[in-house]
Amino acid sequence: MKILVILPNWLGDAIMATPAIELLAAYYKDVHFTFVGSFVSIQALKYHPLCEKAVIDETKKASSRLFATYKLAKELGEFNMAVSFRDNIYTSLLLRLTNTVICCSRKSWHSQLLLSHTPKIATNQHLVKQYCQIALANADTKSYEIAPLKLYIEAKHFEKPTLGINAGATYGSAKRWYPERFAEVASYFSKDYDIVIFGGPGEVAMAQEIEDNLRSLHVTNYKNIAGKTNIQQLCANIGGCSLFITNDSGPMHVAAAYQVPTVAIFGPTRYKETSQWMNKKSKIVRHEMDCSPCMKRECPLKHHNCMKEITALEVIEAVKELAL
């Protein structure tokens, strides 16, 4: 069965869609996937053993996105079924233009107009559950077991216990705890773990700040790989960590996919919807605020108290509570 899957754009969201993809693989027979998505989502999920084709969607860059969407649909061709984890009119058009009869997506005015199966999905539940409901919109079942997150990239083997530090969050500064506090926590555990500092291309300066703070704290057993890894290498390195301390971010979900013990620091986002899914050793550190969750990229009140009031000691205690 040929199934077209439109992946979410963000790395973390794409990884949270993996249980839904596994449900599709389990429910239907002889499945062959074609994945369409952003560069990062394709680079993370293209290793799935049932992925026959992986296509980076660049229609947004075209001078005419409408024509580019039409062209992509004709290049993809028809499928037995199509599932979209995105919710925009161009994605609905893409599915429609492939001439695929069974098309599943979240209910919206454009999906209702263009697609065959558009369930109304409650948003006050974990995003993993939302994706699974979309994936099985055409299935004759309401009873199914949702698996943990899954990536098919082999984890790196570190010779010594390794603590991963991820101070970045691509969405915006409001989701980021402070580099000097990450360094303080890493320093506390540096006698038991080697330290690896993670970060994307736009987070090199932040990672350097952590490195500078570690040096001032006389910590030498660290490695800064921020901006130096592709998506495959990022996942492999995180998968090899013994412990991970992170903001709410894509790498947080990578850690969950490898069941890496994790302390996640949450501020302005809805932790019940985007926290680590089914990680056996996972702790959230957050403060309840009158203004949270604001879901803003930058603090609209300019005080950033949801992150500012979280201390290094709280995060250290959360790590201890994981009982590693």
C-alpha positions in Angstrom: 0.0 0.0 0.0 1.5 3.3 -1.1 1.0 6.0 1.6 1.9 9.7 1.2 2.8 11.3 4.5 3.2 15.1 4.8 5.5 15.6 7.8 5.4 18.6 10.2 7.9 21.3 9.6 9.7 21.4 13.0 12.1 18.7 14.0 10.4 18.0 17.3 6.9 17.9 15.8 8.2 15.5 13.1 9.6 13.2 15.7 6.3 13.4 17.6 4.6 12.1 14.4 6.6 8.9 14.5 4.2 6.9 16.6 1.4 7.8 14.1 3.6 6.6 11.3 4.3 3.3 13.1 0.5 2.9 13.6 0.0 3.3 9.8 2.7 0.7 9.2 1.1 -1.7 11.6 -2.5 -1.2 10.6 -2.2 -1.4 6.8 -0.5 -4.2 4.8 2.6 -4.0 2.7 3.1 -0.3 3.4 5.5 1.8 1.3 5.8 5.4 2.5 6.6 8.6 0.6 7.6 11.4 3.0 7.3 15.0 2.1 8.5 17.7 4.5 11.0 20.4 5.5 14.7 19.8 5.2 15.0 18.9 8.9 12.0 16.6 9.1 13.1 14.7 6.0 16.7 14.4 7.3 15.5 12.9 10.6 12.8 10.5 9.2 14.1 9.4 5.8 15.9 6.4 7.4 12.6 4.7 8.2 12.9 1.1 6.6 9.5 1.5 4.9 10.3 4.9 3.4 10.5 4.4 -0.4 11.0 8.1 -1.2 11.7 11.3 0.8 11.1 14.7 -0.8 12.0 18.1 0.6 9.1 20.5 0.1 10.5 23.7 -1.3 7.3 25.1 -2.7 7.3 28.0 -0.2 10.4 29.4 -1.9 8.8 29.4 -5.4 7.7 32.6 -7.1 4.3 31.0 -7.4 3.6 28.6 -4.6 0.4 27.5 -6.2 2.1 26.4 -9.4 4.9 24.8 -7.4 2.4 22.9 -5.4 0.7 21.7 -8.6 4.0 20.6 -10.1 5.0 18.7 -6.9 1.7 16.9 -6.8 2.1 15.7 -10.4 5.7 14.6 -9.7 4.5 12.6 -6.7 1.6 11.0 -8.5 -1.3 9.1 -7.0 -1.3 7.1 -3.8 -3.6 4.6 -2.1 -3.8 7.0 0.8 -2.4 10.3 1.9 -2.0 11.7 5.5 -1.0 15.3 6.4 0.3 16.3 9.7 0.4 19.9 8.5 -2.6 22.3 8.4 -2.4 24.8 5.6 -4.2 25.3 2.4 -1.3 24.5 0.2 -0.9 21.1 1.9 -4.6 20.4 1.4 -4.2 21.4 -2.3 -1.1 19.1 -2.6 -3.0 16.1 -1.4 -6.0 16.9 -3.6 -3.9 17.4 -6.7 -2.2 14.0 -6.4 -5.7 12.6 -7.2 -5.5 10.4 -4.1 -9.0 9.5 -3.1 -8.4 8.8 0.7 -6.8 11.9 2.2 -6.6 12.5 6.0 -5.9 15.8 7.7 -7.1 17.8 10.7 -10.4 19.6 10.2 -10.2 23.1 8.7 -12.2 25.0 6.1 -9.8 24.0 3.3 -9.4 20.4 4.3 -13.1 19.9 4.5 -13.5 21.4 1.1 -10.7 19.4 -0.5 -10.1 16.2 1.4 -12.0 13.0 2.2 -11.3 12.5 6.0 -11.1 15.6 8.2 -11.7 14.7 11.8 -12.0 17.4 14.4 -9.1 16.9 16.7 -9.1 18.3 20.3 -5.9 20.3 20.8 -5.9 20.0 24.6 -4.1 16.7 24.4 -0.6 15.6 23.7 0.4 16.3 20.1 1.4 12.6 19.6 -2.2 11.6 20.3 -3.5 14.3 17.9 -1.2 12.9 15.1 -2.4 9.4 15.7 -6.0 10.4 15.4 -5.3 12.0 12.1 -3.3 9.0 10.8 -6.1 6.6 11.6 -9.0 8.7 10.5 -9.8 6.2 7.7 -9.2 3.1 9.9 -12.0 1.0 11.2 -10.8 1.1 14.7 -10.9 3.3 17.8 -8.7 1.0 19.9 -5.0 1.1 19.4 -1.8 1.3 21.4 0.5 4.3 20.9 4.2 3.4 20.9 7.1 5.6 22.1 8.8 7.9 19.7 11.1 6.2 17.1 14.1 7.1 15.1 16.1 4.8 12.8 19.4 6.5 13.2 22.0 4.5 15.2 23.0 6.1 18.4 26.7 7.0 18.9 28.7 5.1 21.5 30.6 7.3 24.0 33.4 5.7 25.9 32.4 7.5 29.2 29.0 8.5 30.6 28.1 11.7 28.8 25.9 14.6 29.7 24.3 16.5 26.8 23.5 20.2 27.2 21.0 21.8 24.8 20.5 25.5 25.6 18.9 26.4 22.3 15.3 26.4 21.0 14.7 27.3 17.4 11.2 28.7 18.0 12.4 31.7 19.9 14.2 33.3 22.9 11.2 32.9 25.3 11.8 29.1 25.4 15.5 29.4 26.3 16.9 29.1 29.8 20.2 30.8 30.4 23.7 29.6 29.3 25.4 30.4 32.6 22.9 28.3 34.4 23.3 25.4 32.0 27.0 25.7 32.7 26.5 25.7 36.4 24.5 22.5 36.2 27.0 20.9 33.9 29.8 21.8 36.2 28.0 20.2 39.1 27.9 16.8 37.3 31.2 17.1 35.5 33.0 14.7 37.8 30.6 11.9 36.8 30.0 12.8 33.1 31.8 14.2 30.1 30.0 17.1 28.7 28.7 17.6 25.2 27.3 21.1 24.2 24.7 20.9 21.5 23.2 23.7 19.3 22.1 24.5 15.8 23.9 26.9 13.4 22.1 29.9 14.9 23.0 28.9 18.5 26.8 28.8 18.2 27.2 32.0 20.2 25.0 30.6 23.0 27.0 27.4 23.1 30.2 29.4 23.2 28.9 31.2 26.2 28.3 27.9 28.0 31.9 26.9 27.0 33.3 30.1 28.4 31.4 29.6 31.7 32.6 26.0 32.0 36.2 27.2 31.5 35.7 29.8 34.2 34.4 27.0 36.5 37.6 25.0 35.7 35.7 22.3 33.8 37.8 20.8 31.0 36.1 17.5 30.1 33.6 19.1 27.6 33.2 19.2 23.8 31.3 21.9 22.0 29.7 20.6 18.8 27.1 23.4 18.3 26.8 24.2 14.6 29.1 21.3 13.6 26.6 18.5 13.1 24.0 17.6 10.5 20.6 16.2 11.6 21.8 12.6 11.4 24.9 13.4 13.5 22.8 15.4 16.0 20.4 12.5 16.6 23.2 10.0 16.9 25.1 12.1 19.4 22.0 12.8 21.5 21.1 9.1 21.3 24.4 8.2 22.9 24.1 10.5 25.9 23.6 9.1 29.4 21.8 12.2 30.5 20.3 15.2 28.7 19.4 18.6 30.0 17.5 20.8 27.6 14.9 23.4 26.8 11.6 22.5 25.2 13.0 21.9 21.7 13.5 19.4 18.9 16.5 17.8 20.5 14.4 17.2 23.6 12.2 14.9 21.5 15.3 13.3 19.9 16.4 12.3 23.4 12.9 10.9 24.1 13.1 8.7 21.0 16.3 7.1 22.4 15.0 6.9 26.0 17.8 9.1 27.2 17.1 10.3 30.8 16.2 13.9 30.4 15.4 17.0 32.4 13.4 19.4 30.3 13.0 23.1 31.2 9.7 24.6 30.2 8.6 28.2 30.2 6.0 29.7 27.8 4.8 26.5 26.1 2.0 24.0 26.8 4.0 21.2 28.5 1.0 18.8 28.5 0.9 18.9 24.7 4.6 18.9 23.8 6.5 17.3 26.7 8.6 14.2 26.1 6.4 11.3 25.0 6.8 8.0 27.0 10.3 8.6 28.1 10.7 6.4 31.1 13.1 8.7 32.8 12.0 12.3 32.2 11.5 15.3 34.5 10.0 18.7 33.7 11.2 21.8 35.5 8.8 24.7 35.2 7.1 27.5 37.2 3.4 28.2 37.0 2.8 31.8 36.0 -0.3 33.9 35.6 1.0 34.7 32.1 1.9 31.2 30.9 1.6 29.5 28.6 1.8 32.6 26.4 3.2 30.6 23.4 5.1 33.7 22.3 8.6 33.6 20.6 9.7 36.4 22.9 8.4 37.4 26.3 5.6 39.9 25.6 5.9 41.3 29.1 9.7 41.7 28.8 10.5 40.1 32.2 10.9 36.4 31.1 10.1 35.3 34.7 8.9 31.8 33.6 12.5 31.0 32.8 14.4 33.6 35.0 13.0 32.3 38.2 14.1 28.7 37.5 17.4 28.2 39.4 20.3 25.9 38.6 19.7 24.1 41.9 16.2 23.2 40.9 17.5 21.5 37.7 20.3 19.8 39.7 17.7 18.4 42.1 15.5 17.2 39.2 18.5 15.3 37.8 19.0 13.6 41.1 15.3 12.6 41.3 15.7 10.7 38.0 17.6 8.1 40.1 20.1 7.4 37.4 
